[in-house]
Amino acid sequence: MKSLLVYLKDYKKESVLGPLFKLLEASFELIVPLVVASMIDVGIAESDRNYVIRMCIIMAALGVTGLISSVTAQFFAAKAAVGFATKLRHALFAHIQSLSFSSMDEQGTSTLITRMTSDINQIQSGVNMVLRLFLRSPFIVFGAMIMAFTVDVKAALIFVVIIPLLSVVVFGIILISIPLFSKVQNSLDRVLGITRENLTGVRVIRAFGKEMDETDKFDRQTDALKKIQVMAAKISALMNPVTYVIINGGLIVLIYTGAVRVESGALTQGQVVALVNYMSQILVELVKLANLIITITKAVACGNRVAGVFDIPAGMENGKGSLTEGEGRGTVSFDHVSMRYHEGGEEALTEITFKAEQGETIGIIGGTGSGKTTLVHLIPRFYDAEKGSVKIDGVDVKEYDLTTLRDKVGIVMQKAVLFKGSIRENLLWGNEDATDEELWQALKIAQAEEFVLQKEGGLDAPVEQEGRNLSGGQKQRLSIARALVKKPEILILDDSASALDYATDAKLRKALREVPFETTVFIVSQRASSLMHANQIIVLDDGCVAAIGRHEQLLEDCEIYQEIYYSQFERSERKKG
């Protein structure tokens, strides 16, 4: 949590002025019982109406001044807390953006969302309350005790006993509560994870009739969250009753002692009222402090979780490569590359070696889980190779600045991802300076021109979040067009035509061979027909290269390729026979 306070540095003035104005308000509040005591002992005792009126005016002035001080303090505290949360959220989002795919996989989306939203909101509330009450409440508690000593030393000794007892209760509950509130947030992560999974997979759930099963699963997780929250709330709820018991016990002793000393003439009635007021102030402030402690406990637990995300190393260090450095634009080479996703797990790729020359088309095929996507993800350095080297233009990808490296590469993922906006806005992700002519050219190559022309607004036709208003094939074609707008040196199509029919797929492959710019194309596909015209086809089997060659060569020599090919073309082959 301490490491996060650096984001308050731009709000030093507010962080100082907020508590100072609160202390000013508290100082006025501590004077009030003395004014009341004077009013009773002098004004009322001597029936001096003018004196009573003067004291009332003084009390009103103290109240108004205290109110102004309080409002000013809350303004500064709120400004500092909101500004702090904004900077923290920006920094956390930027850090999450810098995380490697491995780190993102390990943490999970639901956890990161919770820490970006719920956790930072709790921290913001904690900072706000601390700036407003953390100094004020202890100041009044100890200030009331000191003021009590100025009234009567013997009676004030009761305060010396009460305050340590209250401190033990408060800090004891804090120590027990912090771990519990951390468990509450972790359980909230799991609930959010289930919620997200159900909402994104609602079609699959309904298709298999699993609504009741998923509801039961959600109920079990929310019940677990409820139990932890109830346990934490029960312990926190002890704060108020225990402090009330101690304070009211102290009040009983104080009133009895005061009555005895008034009877003996050692104290006046006004002084007893002042002492009771000081004890009541302590009670009110400790109730506030109890609520503050609960808020701080939650904020500290959430702060530690957010700090835990910052502790995750970015995973990808920038190199210093340049765009023009190397043997040629668009060459890619793998030299004995091995890679695993998590330490201790099996290798996803083992001893991969090949070279793609500028302008070549490289096909990658293999069974499910053979490592096809993993291989192409090493090119833009979404993951780092554990052994060997991946080179672009003769330079190891680890030596490139990440932005420079990824400027060379255009990639279309397995799952087409579009963003809310218009078709034009989505295409401009590839190149924000692209002209309409270049956008239409990319759409034509991607076989998307026809359906975009049919849409009302054309390039300015709306796209819903995740492209919900488009079919699977339309989303894939727009994703391909977005990558083509970039005019990359290296184009990676990761099974990105799976939703296209064979005719459209054939047109797309033909158009890619005729693109008006030089690019090295990597095509990952389960369809042998999509790769038949590639310069090289890499056949993967369980993370290893089974064979590399052209279609005709592999059809003769590679058993795995034959199996894939004939499973798709068996009937046509028989007809030819």
Disulfide bonds with the S-S distance in Angstrom:
none
